[in-house]
Amino acid sequence: MEDFKTQSKMKRKNELQELEDLQEKINEIRKEIISFRDIKIPFGHKLEVGKWYKSKSKPKFMFCFNGKYYDSRNNNDTNLGFDTDGNWKSLGVWQENNIGALADFIPATDKEVEDALIAEAIKRGFKNGVRVISARGEQWNIENDIFDRYNKKTLYLDSVSIFENGKWAEIIEDIKPKINGYEMEVEGDYIKFGCEKYRQDDIIDFYKLAYKIGLTSFSIFGDYTPDYRKIRMGELKEIVEYLNK
């Protein structure tokens, strides 16, 4: 009987020790998980701030790392880029923080980033003929379809910054002057109203002269219209201001 009690005590003691050992291992794993969630160098390689990364398993998934990892506790979706469907997101493109997800990220090349940004720019409608507020806040007319350079932070179209440091330019409505119901068209160094074409420099020089001598309105004859067209100085001023934008 005494031997049985002794054996029971030993068994109970061993079970308690096993439980303590198991609890200690659980605590160690918990510490590792918490530490992994907060560290800046996951699984031995560092995600560099300001650098673009892409997913090996999801080709369209690409983001620019800003130094912060996703945290479900406060929902800080902070990285910008392209989601798994290739759609642009200002925030929240990376919503996982585990070894599997992190191991899937590799640096994207400058060419890959440039191609993705150009495709997004075209999707947004940036092209020859539109007027924009650039990524730097300046107003410009886009006069060609040439994406002339990308320097890792800025994408240029016709030498205008349409993307810079995560910010896109904005296309604004281009309200063109009208004369006698005809909207002005710009063709190189010329402007047109209907069938009539005039040199831009001639219009600007004439406006300066008309303003100097105090004209309030005047009439012009076109090559294709037998009747004259009366133009007010206010209309001419609107044309010149548009050309000087």
C-alpha positions as CSV (number, residue, x, y, z in Angstrom):
1,M,0.0,0.0,0.0
2,E,2.8,2.3,0.9
3,D,4.5,1.6,-2.4
4,F,1.4,2.5,-4.3
5,K,1.1,5.8,-2.5
6,T,4.8,6.5,-3.2
7,Q,4.3,5.7,-6.9
8,S,1.2,7.9,-7.1
9,K,3.1,10.8,-5.6
10,M,6.0,10.4,-8.0
11,K,3.7,10.2,-10.9
12,R,1.8,13.3,-9.8
13,K,5.2,15.1,-9.3
14,N,6.3,14.1,-12.8
15,E,3.0,15.3,-14.3
16,L,3.3,18.6,-12.5
17,Q,6.9,19.0,-13.8
18,E,5.8,18.2,-17.3
19,L,3.1,20.8,-17.0
20,E,5.6,23.4,-15.8
21,D,7.9,22.5,-18.6
22,L,5.1,22.8,-21.1
23,Q,4.0,26.1,-19.7
24,E,7.5,27.4,-19.9
25,K,7.7,26.5,-23.5
26,I,4.4,28.1,-24.2
27,N,5.6,31.3,-22.5
28,E,8.8,31.3,-24.6
29,I,6.8,30.8,-27.8
30,R,4.5,33.7,-26.8
31,K,7.5,36.0,-26.2
32,E,8.9,35.1,-29.6
33,I,5.5,35.9,-31.3
34,I,5.3,39.2,-29.5
35,S,8.9,40.0,-30.3
36,F,8.5,39.0,-34.0
37,R,5.4,41.3,-34.3
38,D,7.4,44.3,-33.1
39,I,10.9,43.8,-34.6
40,K,12.1,45.6,-37.6
41,I,14.2,42.8,-39.0
42,P,11.9,39.8,-39.5
43,F,13.5,36.4,-40.2
44,G,16.9,37.8,-40.8
45,H,16.5,40.3,-43.6
46,K,15.4,43.9,-43.4
47,L,12.7,45.7,-45.4
48,E,14.2,49.1,-46.3
49,V,12.2,52.2,-45.8
50,G,11.3,53.9,-49.1
51,K,12.0,50.7,-51.1
52,W,9.5,48.9,-53.3
53,Y,8.7,45.2,-52.8
54,K,6.7,42.8,-54.8
55,S,5.1,39.4,-54.1
56,K,6.6,36.3,-55.6
57,S,3.2,34.5,-55.5
58,K,1.0,37.4,-56.6
59,P,2.7,39.3,-59.5
60,K,0.5,42.4,-59.3
61,F,1.0,42.9,-55.5
62,M,3.6,45.6,-55.0
63,F,4.1,48.2,-52.3
64,C,6.5,50.9,-51.0
65,F,7.6,50.1,-47.4
66,N,7.4,53.1,-45.1
67,G,8.8,51.5,-42.0
68,K,5.6,50.4,-40.3
69,Y,4.2,46.9,-40.2
70,Y,0.5,46.1,-40.3
71,D,-1.0,45.8,-36.8
72,S,-4.6,44.5,-36.5
73,R,-4.9,46.0,-33.1
74,N,-5.1,49.6,-34.4
75,N,-5.6,48.8,-38.1
76,N,-2.6,50.9,-39.3
77,D,-2.7,50.1,-43.0
78,T,0.1,52.4,-43.8
79,N,1.9,51.2,-46.9
80,L,1.0,52.4,-50.4
81,G,1.1,50.6,-53.7
82,F,-0.8,48.0,-55.7
83,D,-3.1,45.3,-54.2
84,T,-3.3,41.7,-55.4
85,D,-5.6,42.8,-58.3
86,G,-3.2,45.5,-59.4
87,N,-5.4,48.3,-58.0
88,W,-3.7,51.4,-56.5
89,K,-4.2,51.9,-52.8
90,S,-2.9,54.9,-50.9
91,L,-3.0,52.8,-47.7
92,G,-3.4,49.2,-46.7
93,V,-1.8,47.2,-49.4
94,W,0.0,44.9,-47.0
95,Q,-2.3,43.4,-44.4
96,E,-0.3,40.5,-43.2
97,N,2.5,40.2,-40.7
98,N,3.7,36.6,-40.6
99,I,6.7,34.7,-41.7
100,G,4.9,33.2,-44.7
101,A,3.8,36.7,-46.0
102,L,7.2,38.3,-45.3
103,A,9.1,35.6,-47.0
104,D,7.0,36.2,-50.1
105,F,8.4,39.7,-50.6
106,I,11.3,40.5,-52.8
107,P,12.7,43.8,-53.9
108,A,11.0,45.2,-57.1
109,T,13.2,46.5,-59.8
110,D,13.0,50.2,-60.8
111,K,11.7,49.1,-64.2
112,E,8.9,47.0,-62.6
113,V,7.9,50.0,-60.5
114,E,8.1,52.4,-63.4
115,D,6.0,50.1,-65.6
116,A,3.3,49.7,-62.9
117,L,3.2,53.5,-62.3
118,I,2.9,54.2,-66.0
119,A,0.1,51.7,-66.4
120,E,-1.7,53.4,-63.5
121,A,-1.1,56.9,-64.9
122,I,-2.7,55.8,-68.2
123,K,-5.6,54.3,-66.3
124,R,-6.1,57.6,-64.5
125,G,-6.3,59.5,-67.9
126,F,-2.9,61.2,-68.0
127,K,-2.2,61.8,-71.7
128,N,-1.6,64.4,-74.3
129,G,-4.1,67.3,-74.2
130,V,-5.1,67.2,-70.5
131,R,-4.5,69.9,-68.0
132,V,-3.2,68.9,-64.6
133,I,-2.2,70.1,-61.2
134,S,1.1,68.3,-60.8
135,A,2.2,66.3,-57.8
136,R,4.1,69.5,-56.8
137,G,1.0,71.7,-57.0
138,E,1.7,73.4,-60.3
139,Q,-0.7,73.7,-63.2
140,W,0.5,72.4,-66.6
141,N,-0.9,71.4,-70.0
142,I,0.3,67.9,-71.0
143,E,1.5,68.2,-74.7
144,N,2.7,64.7,-75.5
145,D,2.4,61.1,-74.4
146,I,6.1,60.6,-73.5
147,F,6.9,59.4,-70.0
148,D,10.3,60.8,-70.0
149,R,11.8,59.6,-66.8
150,Y,11.3,57.9,-63.4
151,N,13.9,58.6,-60.7
152,K,12.7,56.2,-57.9
153,K,10.4,58.8,-56.3
154,T,9.0,60.8,-59.3
155,L,7.3,59.8,-62.5
156,Y,7.3,62.5,-65.3
157,L,5.0,62.8,-68.3
158,D,6.0,65.5,-70.7
159,S,8.5,66.7,-68.0
160,V,5.5,67.2,-65.6
161,S,5.6,65.4,-62.2
162,I,2.5,63.3,-62.2
163,F,3.6,61.0,-59.3
164,E,5.9,61.9,-56.5
165,N,6.5,60.4,-53.1
166,G,3.1,58.6,-53.2
167,K,1.1,61.6,-54.4
168,W,-0.6,61.6,-57.8
169,A,-1.2,64.7,-59.9
170,E,-4.8,65.7,-60.5
171,I,-6.5,66.2,-63.9
172,I,-8.5,69.4,-64.0
173,E,-11.3,70.4,-66.3
174,D,-9.8,72.3,-69.3
175,I,-12.3,75.0,-70.2
176,K,-11.2,76.4,-73.6
177,P,-12.3,79.9,-74.9
178,K,-15.1,80.1,-77.4
179,I,-15.7,82.6,-80.2
180,N,-19.1,82.7,-82.0
181,G,-19.9,79.3,-80.6
182,Y,-16.6,77.7,-81.7
183,E,-14.3,76.2,-79.1
184,M,-10.6,77.0,-79.5
185,E,-8.4,74.2,-80.7
186,V,-4.6,74.3,-80.3
187,E,-2.5,72.9,-83.1
188,G,1.2,73.4,-82.5
189,D,1.9,77.1,-82.9
190,Y,-1.6,77.8,-84.1
191,I,-5.1,78.1,-82.7
192,K,-8.4,77.4,-84.5
193,F,-12.0,78.5,-84.2
194,G,-14.0,76.4,-86.5
195,C,-12.2,76.6,-89.9
196,E,-10.2,79.7,-89.1
197,K,-6.6,79.4,-88.0
198,Y,-4.3,82.0,-86.4
199,R,-0.8,82.0,-85.2
200,Q,-0.5,82.1,-81.4
201,D,2.2,84.8,-81.4
202,D,0.1,87.0,-83.7
203,I,-2.9,86.8,-81.4
204,I,-0.7,87.6,-78.3
205,D,1.0,90.5,-80.1
206,F,-2.3,91.9,-81.4
207,Y,-3.8,91.7,-77.9
208,K,-0.9,93.8,-76.5
209,L,-1.3,96.4,-79.2
210,A,-5.1,96.5,-78.8
211,Y,-4.8,96.9,-75.0
212,K,-2.3,99.6,-75.4
213,I,-4.5,101.7,-77.7
214,G,-7.6,101.0,-75.7
215,L,-9.7,98.9,-78.1
216,T,-12.9,97.4,-76.6
217,S,-13.9,95.3,-79.6
218,F,-12.8,94.7,-83.2
219,S,-13.8,92.7,-86.2
220,I,-11.7,90.2,-88.2
221,F,-12.2,88.5,-91.6
222,G,-11.4,84.9,-92.0
223,D,-10.2,83.0,-95.0
224,Y,-13.2,80.7,-95.0
225,T,-16.0,83.1,-93.9
226,P,-17.1,86.1,-96.1
227,D,-18.7,87.8,-93.1
228,Y,-16.6,89.4,-90.4
229,R,-16.6,88.2,-86.8
230,K,-16.8,90.7,-84.0
231,I,-14.5,89.9,-81.0
232,R,-14.6,91.7,-77.7
233,M,-11.4,92.5,-75.8
234,G,-12.6,90.3,-73.0
235,E,-12.7,87.3,-75.3
236,L,-9.3,88.1,-76.7
237,K,-7.9,88.4,-73.1
238,E,-9.4,85.0,-72.3
239,I,-7.6,83.5,-75.3
240,V,-4.3,85.0,-74.4
241,E,-4.5,84.0,-70.7
242,Y,-5.3,80.5,-71.8
243,L,-2.3,80.4,-74.1
244,N,0.0,81.8,-71.3
245,K,-1.0,79.1,-68.7
